[in-house]
Amino acid sequence: MIDLIYSGLAALGAGLAVLGAGLGIGKIGSSAMDAISRQPEAAEKIQNAMIIAAALIEGAALFGIVTALLAVFK
């Protein structure tokens, strides 16, 4: 019974990690498009910063998912 609860909480944690990553990357993309529309000459710098930030968010989300899966298969 307790293992089922741990599995459910781990699945919830993995889902929250994915949801947070999706929202974060969406916010980065939206803000980058706003910034590029205001200053088109800075598009390359903005795009580079956006890609780095998105990669860091993906890394954090992957860490959360792996941690949650490890909790399930302990």
Secondary structure as UniProt FT lines:
FT   HELIX           2..38
FT   HELIX           40..42
FT   HELIX           43..72
//
